[in-house]
Amino acid sequence: SKDLKGAMEILIEQKRQKLSTIEKLDEHMDFASQLIFAQNRGDLTAENVNQCVLEMMIAAPDTLSVTLFFMLILIAEHPTVEEEMMREIETVVGKQELQS
């Protein structure tokens, strides 16, 4: 647990350094950036930021897989929605090869 917390602190510090050197913040305002700025304003402590990032890293794969599972079930149960989604994908992507 201490090793993981230490690794998170290093990653957050790297992100903080990166944020201090970029010119246009609006292109880099992800959730971790928002947390860092909340800490800079005094809204969160460093421990709050570390805990939030740690929880995102640990919990995200599990919650994402459950969310995707239920999303796929809902799409399968509603074929007209699936058809609309496929049309939109074809409109946006066109003939390009899909990449992960």
C-alpha positions in Angstrom: 0.0 0.0 0.0 2.8 2.4 0.8 4.5 1.6 -2.5 1.3 2.3 -4.4 0.8 5.6 -2.5 4.4 6.6 -3.2 4.0 5.8 -6.9 0.8 7.9 -7.0 2.6 10.8 -5.4 5.3 10.6 -8.0 2.7 10.5 -10.9 0.8 13.4 -9.5 4.0 15.5 -9.1 4.9 14.7 -12.7 1.4 15.8 -13.8 1.8 19.0 -11.7 5.1 19.7 -13.4 3.6 19.2 -16.8 0.7 21.5 -16.0 3.1 24.2 -15.0 4.9 24.2 -18.4 2.0 24.1 -20.9 0.6 27.2 -22.5 -3.0 26.3 -23.2 -4.6 24.7 -20.1 -8.0 24.1 -21.7 -6.6 21.2 -23.8 -5.2 19.4 -20.8 -8.0 19.8 -18.2 -8.7 16.2 -17.3 -9.9 15.1 -13.9 -6.4 14.8 -12.4 -5.7 18.4 -13.5 -8.9 19.5 -11.9 -7.9 17.9 -8.6 -4.5 19.5 -8.7 -6.0 22.9 -9.3 -8.5 22.3 -6.5 -5.5 21.6 -4.2 -3.8 24.8 -5.4 -6.9 26.8 -4.5 -7.0 25.2 -1.1 -10.2 23.2 -1.7 -8.4 19.8 -1.3 -5.4 18.6 0.6 -2.5 16.7 -1.1 -3.9 13.6 0.7 -7.3 14.1 -0.9 -5.8 14.4 -4.4 -3.7 11.3 -3.9 -6.6 9.3 -2.6 -8.9 10.3 -5.5 -6.3 9.4 -8.1 -5.5 6.1 -6.3 -9.2 5.2 -6.2 -9.6 6.1 -9.9 -6.7 3.8 -10.8 -7.9 0.9 -8.7 -11.6 1.1 -9.3 -11.8 2.2 -12.9 -11.2 -1.1 -14.6 -13.9 -2.9 -12.5 -16.5 -0.2 -12.9 -15.8 0.2 -16.5 -16.2 -3.5 -17.3 -19.6 -3.6 -15.4 -20.7 -0.4 -17.2 -19.7 -1.8 -20.6 -21.5 -5.1 -19.9 -24.8 -3.4 -19.1 -24.4 -1.0 -22.0 -24.0 -3.9 -24.4 -27.0 -5.7 -22.9 -29.1 -2.5 -23.4 -28.0 -2.2 -27.0 -28.8 -5.8 -27.7 -32.3 -5.3 -26.2 -32.9 -2.2 -28.4 -32.0 -3.1 -32.0 -33.3 0.3 -33.4 -30.9 2.1 -31.1 -28.1 -0.2 -32.3 -29.0 0.6 -35.9 -28.9 4.4 -35.1 -25.5 4.0 -33.4 -24.1 2.1 -36.4 -25.3 4.7 -38.8 -23.7 7.5 -36.7 -20.4 5.5 -36.5 -20.4 5.0 -40.3 -21.1 8.7 -40.8 -18.3 9.8 -38.5 -15.7 7.1 -39.3 -16.6 6.5 -42.9 -14.3 4.0 -44.7 -11.4 4.5 -42.2 -10.1 1.4 -40.6 -11.1 1.3 -36.9 -8.3 1.3 -34.3 -8.5 0.7 -30.6 
